[in-house]
C-alpha cells in the first residue's frame, strides 16, 4: 500500500483542509477523499473520525457545506470524507441516483457486473485506513470514530457494529437504519448482493442490533420534517431493536429539520463533540 | 413596494434559512436573495447584516458554504445574502466571469446596454431594504451592518462609506479596495460608467477614504496566499489611505489562507461577532 497523493490544500480554521487521490485496489479506480487536519496535528497524534456521505454525494458536499472544520479544530480531530462509490467511465452504472455510481451503500457487491468495482465495505474498513496510515503519520488509528448521513449513516452504523474493535465512537444524521425494509435498501442490496435476503442482514443496522449488538453508545439526529423519514429512514425500527438489545441509543427527533446540509451543519458541532469525548 | 415571495425555507441552528424572490424595479428582473432568521427573530426586533458576494456568486455560495448561521443564531443577527447582478436571459451579458452577469460591482451603470438592468447600487441601498421592510416585520433597519467578499467586499466598503447613516458596522473578506487601480475594477468601471475616471471615484474605497472618510471602525481579513492579492486586491492601498484619513482600520493578514470559502468560513465567526458588538 502506498500513500495517497495530495492534490489540493486549503488553510481552514488554523488547520488544513486537504484533498487526496489514490489508485484503489478494492475498486480498481482512482478514489478521492478529503482530510481535515486540525492545528493539533502538527504537535502530535490525533484521533481519526470518518464521515460517510449519502446518495449522490462525493467528498466535496460535506467538506464544503458540513461545517465540521471549526469544531474539529477545537477538538483536535482528523476528519476523513471518502467518496460514496467508485466513480469512473469504466465502472458499470445505472441511470438512477440511488444505485451504482454515487450509491455504493458501503457493501462488497457479489453480483455481476457490480462485484468487480463496488467494494466500498472493504475500501472503508481496510484499504482506506491502510492508505491513510502511509499518508498521515500523526493520525492515531487506535482511536477511530465513524459517522455519516442517510446512506452514509447506514454505512457508519453497520461498519461500526461489525468492527467494534476498530471504531470507538458512533453517530449518524438521518441514517437509513433498516435497508432490508425500505425501497432504497431493497433495490440496492438486491442489486449488489443478490435476491437471497439472508445475505443482506450483515448490512442492516436493525438486524445487526439483534445479531451482534454494540456495547458503547450511539447518537442519532433525525429531522421530523425530513421527506424521507417515513418511507426510507424509519428510525423507530432501529430504536426498537436497540431497546430490545440493550443498546444505549440517543435518538433526537429535531423539529422542523429536513434532510439537507442545513440540517447536518446545525448539529455537526454536537456530533464532533460526541466523538471527541469518546476518542480522547 | 410589495413583499418578496418565500420560495423555500430550511430549519437551521434553531432559526430559519429562507430563500425569497421578488420582481425588482431597479434591475427589471426577478431577484433572489437568502435570509437567515435567528431564533431571536420570533421574540423581537433583530439587527440586519448584509453579505455581498464576489464574482460569479449568487445567494447560494455563502449561504451553503459560509457558515454564518451558527454565529448569527448565537448573536441574534438577521443575515441577508443578495445576488451579485441581475440574472436573466433578457439582460445583456458578456462571455467573461468578471463583468455583467454575476459581476454587477454594486454600481448603477450609466452606459448602454448595461444601464437598463445593472443597477445594483440602488438595488442594495434602497430597493432591497424597502422590500425587506415589507417582508420581515421584526427586522430592525435602524441597526444595519454590511460585509462581503472580494467584489462584495468592494461593495460593502463603498456602500457603507457613501451611506454612513444607514450602516453602523462594516467589515470585509479579501476585498477589492482600489478598483480604479486594478484590472478587474478598471474593466468593470469603464464598462458600466464609461471612460471618464472621475465618475469611478464614488465606487473606489481607497478614493472614498480620502473623499468622505468613515467615522467608525473597519475589519478586513486577507489571506496572504490569495492568488489575487497582488494584482487585484492590494489591501495596502486602502490601509495607507485609511492611515492618511485617520480611519480606524484593522487589517489582518492571515497566513496561508487563499480566496476560497474555506478562508471565509474560517473567519466568519469573528466577523459576525464584530458586527454584533456594534449593532446591539
HADDOCK unambig.tbl for C-alpha pairs under 7 A between the chains (distance, minus, plus):
assign (segid A and resid 10 and name CA) (segid B and resid 257 and name CA) 6.81 0.50 0.50
assign (segid A and resid 10 and name CA) (segid B and resid 262 and name CA) 6.69 0.50 0.50
assign (segid A and resid 11 and name CA) (segid B and resid 256 and name CA) 5.77 0.50 0.50
assign (segid A and resid 11 and name CA) (segid B and resid 257 and name CA) 5.05 0.50 0.50
assign (segid A and resid 11 and name CA) (segid B and resid 262 and name CA) 6.96 0.50 0.50
assign (segid A and resid 11 and name CA) (segid B and resid 263 and name CA) 6.81 0.50 0.50
assign (segid A and resid 12 and name CA) (segid B and resid 262 and name CA) 5.50 0.50 0.50
assign (segid A and resid 12 and name CA) (segid B and resid 263 and name CA) 6.12 0.50 0.50
assign (segid A and resid 12 and name CA) (segid B and resid 266 and name CA) 5.66 0.50 0.50
assign (segid A and resid 13 and name CA) (segid B and resid 266 and name CA) 4.69 0.50 0.50
assign (segid A and resid 64 and name CA) (segid B and resid 65 and name CA) 5.68 0.50 0.50
assign (segid A and resid 65 and name CA) (segid B and resid 64 and name CA) 5.69 0.50 0.50
assign (segid A and resid 65 and name CA) (segid B and resid 65 and name CA) 4.93 0.50 0.50
assign (segid A and resid 67 and name CA) (segid B and resid 67 and name CA) 6.49 0.50 0.50
assign (segid A and resid 256 and name CA) (segid B and resid 11 and name CA) 5.77 0.50 0.50
assign (segid A and resid 257 and name CA) (segid B and resid 10 and name CA) 6.80 0.50 0.50
assign (segid A and resid 257 and name CA) (segid B and resid 11 and name CA) 5.04 0.50 0.50
assign (segid A and resid 262 and name CA) (segid B and resid 10 and name CA) 6.68 0.50 0.50
assign (segid A and resid 262 and name CA) (segid B and resid 11 and name CA) 6.95 0.50 0.50
assign (segid A and resid 262 and name CA) (segid B and resid 12 and name CA) 5.50 0.50 0.50
assign (segid A and resid 263 and name CA) (segid B and resid 11 and name CA) 6.81 0.50 0.50
assign (segid A and resid 263 and name CA) (segid B and resid 12 and name CA) 6.12 0.50 0.50
assign (segid A and resid 266 and name CA) (segid B and resid 12 and name CA) 5.65 0.50 0.50
assign (segid A and resid 266 and name CA) (segid B and resid 13 and name CA) 4.69 0.50 0.50
